[in-house]
Amino acid sequence: MNKISKTTILGFCLCLLVLILFDTASAQVGTVTGVVLNRGNVPIPGLIVSLVHPVAGRSYPISTDSWGRFFFSNVPLRNDPYYLEIYWGRDLMYRNTVIVNRDINMGNIMLR
């Protein structure tokens, strides 16, 4: 019968640990999506969207696409609120709280 080397066992344990950590880390993040529309239900491209959390900080700002959509991935799951902020240039057009404890679809956000 072949003996299993300590290196082989150590390698197997390290691979198993990495898989467990990767699976745990992926279960602790979510996504936040939505569509920004004007009063006429027309999508607004080029708006700046950010997620802000008092402890976790501010996300990297993203722009709405040509259909007014935005998408944040890898958002840490938390039971306390984030603020979803939408800017037109430097002007804050929208701010609302969102609890990101799973994948969140904000649906249509109507700007006034």
matplotlib code that plots the C-alpha trace (Angstrom):
import matplotlib.pyplot as plt

x = [0.0, 1.3, 2.0, 0.5, 3.1, 2.7, 3.0, 0.0, -2.1, -1.1, -1.9, -5.3, -6.1, -5.1, -7.3, -10.2, -9.7, -9.6, -12.8, -14.5, -13.4, -14.4, -17.8, -18.3, -17.1, -19.4, -22.4, -21.8, -22.2, -25.1, -26.1, -28.1, -29.8, -32.3, -33.5, -33.6, -36.5, -37.7, -41.4, -42.2, -40.9, -37.9, -34.6, -31.9, -28.3, -25.2, -26.3, -23.8, -25.0, -23.3, -23.9, -22.9, -22.7, -21.8, -19.2, -18.3, -17.9, -18.8, -18.8, -16.9, -19.5, -21.0, -23.0, -26.4, -26.2, -28.2, -31.3, -30.9, -29.8, -27.3, -25.7, -23.6, -22.0, -20.1, -22.0, -21.3, -24.5, -25.5, -28.6, -28.1, -29.0, -27.0, -27.9, -28.5, -27.6, -28.1, -26.4, -26.7, -23.3, -22.8, -26.5, -28.0, -31.2, -32.2, -31.3, -33.0, -32.1, -31.7, -31.0, -28.7, -29.2, -29.7, -29.7, -31.8, -33.7, -34.7, -37.0, -37.8, -36.7, -38.6, -36.8, -38.8]
y = [0.0, 3.5, 6.0, 9.4, 12.1, 15.0, 17.4, 15.7, 15.9, 19.5, 20.4, 18.7, 20.6, 23.9, 23.4, 22.4, 25.5, 27.8, 26.2, 26.7, 30.3, 31.1, 29.6, 31.5, 34.8, 34.5, 33.9, 37.2, 39.6, 40.6, 42.8, 46.0, 46.8, 49.2, 51.5, 55.3, 57.0, 60.5, 61.5, 60.4, 56.8, 57.4, 55.9, 58.4, 57.4, 58.9, 59.5, 58.8, 56.2, 55.3, 53.1, 54.8, 53.1, 54.9, 52.2, 50.4, 53.6, 54.8, 52.5, 53.3, 55.4, 53.9, 55.4, 54.4, 52.8, 53.8, 52.1, 53.9, 50.7, 50.4, 47.3, 46.9, 43.5, 42.2, 44.4, 43.2, 42.0, 44.1, 44.4, 48.2, 50.5, 51.7, 54.9, 54.7, 58.1, 59.3, 62.4, 64.5, 66.1, 67.4, 67.7, 65.0, 63.9, 60.9, 59.4, 56.5, 53.8, 50.1, 47.1, 44.8, 41.5, 39.6, 40.5, 43.6, 44.9, 48.5, 48.3, 51.6, 54.7, 57.8, 61.1, 64.3]
z = [0.0, -0.9, 1.8, 1.3, 1.8, 4.3, 1.3, -0.4, 2.7, 3.3, -0.3, 0.0, 3.2, 1.8, -1.3, 0.9, 3.0, 0.0, -1.4, 2.0, 2.3, -1.3, -0.8, 2.5, 1.0, -2.0, 0.2, 2.0, -0.9, -3.0, -6.0, -6.2, -9.5, -10.8, -13.7, -13.5, -15.5, -15.9, -15.4, -19.0, -18.2, -20.4, -19.2, -18.2, -19.3, -17.8, -14.2, -11.5, -8.9, -5.6, -2.6, 0.7, 4.1, 7.3, 8.3, 5.0, 3.1, -0.4, -3.5, -6.6, -8.6, -11.7, -14.5, -15.8, -19.2, -22.3, -20.9, -17.5, -15.7, -13.0, -11.4, -8.3, -7.6, -4.6, -2.2, 1.4, 3.0, 6.0, 8.2, 8.6, 5.7, 2.8, 1.0, -2.8, -4.2, -7.8, -9.1, -12.2, -12.3, -8.8, -8.0, -5.8, -7.6, -5.4, -2.1, -0.4, 2.1, 1.1, 3.2, 1.3, 3.0, -0.3, -4.0, -4.4, -7.4, -6.8, -9.9, -11.6, -9.9, -11.1, -10.9, -10.5]

ax = plt.figure().add_subplot(projection="3d")
ax.plot(x, y, z, "-o")
ax.set_aspect("equal")
plt.show()
